[in-house]
Amino acid sequence: QVQLVESGGGLVQAGGSLRLSCAASGSICSINAMAWYRQAPGKQRELVATISSRGSPNYYADSVKGRFTISRDNAKSTVYLQMSSLQLEDTAVYYCYCYVRGISWGQGTQVTVAS
């Protein structure tokens, strides 16, 4: 079964930057679209960004356009999320996802933006 392991979260001041990584076990995610989601306390999980299997970003949530960049390295079965100009509202647990039937969510990585 494919496992997703997110990393790179932490505490950052508003206006700062972080780079999240997500490593997928095996190689099946390398030939499928991937995405980043986030879930803030008391809110539903929301889609942040998606990227095609070939590395073309397909979607960014309006709230992160111009500030976040999704990318991937298929040789490493890894997807990244470069986050800049972070805002308090970006505080959430960030999860990656691979669009493969039956995949389970990883544990996520906490991003906390402080004023």
C-alpha positions in Angstrom: 0.0 0.0 0.0 1.2 3.5 -0.9 2.3 5.6 2.1 2.6 9.3 2.1 5.0 11.0 4.5 4.9 14.8 4.8 7.6 16.9 6.3 8.9 20.4 6.5 6.3 22.1 8.6 7.0 24.3 11.6 6.5 27.6 13.3 7.2 30.7 11.1 6.5 34.4 11.4 4.0 36.0 9.2 5.7 37.0 5.9 8.1 34.1 6.2 8.6 31.0 4.0 8.5 27.2 4.3 9.0 24.4 2.0 7.0 21.2 2.5 7.9 17.8 1.1 5.9 14.7 0.7 7.5 11.4 -0.1 5.4 8.6 -1.6 6.4 5.0 -1.2 6.8 3.0 -4.4 6.5 4.6 -7.9 2.8 4.6 -8.6 2.4 8.2 -7.5 5.0 9.3 -10.0 2.6 8.6 -12.8 -0.5 10.2 -11.2 -1.5 13.6 -10.3 -0.7 14.8 -6.8 -2.0 17.5 -4.6 -1.6 19.4 -1.3 -4.6 19.9 1.0 -4.8 21.6 4.4 -7.0 21.6 7.4 -7.2 24.4 9.8 -8.7 23.9 13.3 -12.4 23.6 13.2 -12.6 23.7 9.4 -12.9 21.2 6.7 -10.0 20.0 4.7 -9.5 22.1 1.6 -7.6 21.7 -1.6 -4.6 24.0 -1.9 -2.9 23.0 -5.1 -2.6 20.2 -7.7 0.0 19.1 -10.1 -0.1 16.8 -13.1 2.0 13.7 -13.4 4.3 15.6 -15.8 4.8 18.4 -13.4 2.4 21.0 -14.6 0.5 22.8 -11.8 -3.2 22.5 -12.5 -4.8 24.4 -9.7 -4.1 26.8 -6.9 -6.7 27.9 -4.4 -7.4 31.6 -4.7 -6.1 32.2 -1.2 -2.6 31.0 -2.1 -2.2 32.1 -5.7 1.0 34.0 -6.2 2.4 32.9 -2.8 2.6 29.1 -3.0 4.2 26.9 -5.7 3.7 23.2 -6.1 6.4 21.1 -7.8 7.5 17.5 -8.0 10.4 15.2 -8.6 9.2 11.9 -10.0 12.6 10.3 -9.7 12.2 10.7 -5.9 8.4 10.2 -5.9 8.2 13.5 -4.0 6.0 16.5 -4.2 6.8 19.9 -2.8 5.0 23.0 -1.7 7.0 26.2 -1.5 5.1 28.6 0.6 6.0 32.3 0.7 4.5 35.4 2.3 2.9 33.3 4.8 -0.2 34.6 6.6 -1.9 33.8 9.9 -4.7 32.2 7.9 -2.2 29.6 6.4 -2.0 28.0 9.8 -3.1 24.4 9.3 -2.1 20.8 9.0 -0.9 20.2 5.5 -1.4 16.9 3.7 -0.3 15.6 0.4 -2.4 13.3 -1.7 -1.8 11.0 -4.7 -4.8 10.4 -7.0 -4.6 6.6 -6.8 -7.6 4.5 -5.9 -7.6 3.4 -2.3 -4.8 5.6 -1.1 -4.8 6.7 2.6 -3.9 10.1 4.0 -0.6 10.6 5.6 -0.1 12.1 9.1 0.3 15.6 7.7 2.7 18.3 8.8 1.8 21.2 11.0 2.4 24.7 9.8 1.9 27.5 12.3 2.2 31.1 11.3 2.7 33.6 14.1 2.3 37.3 14.1 
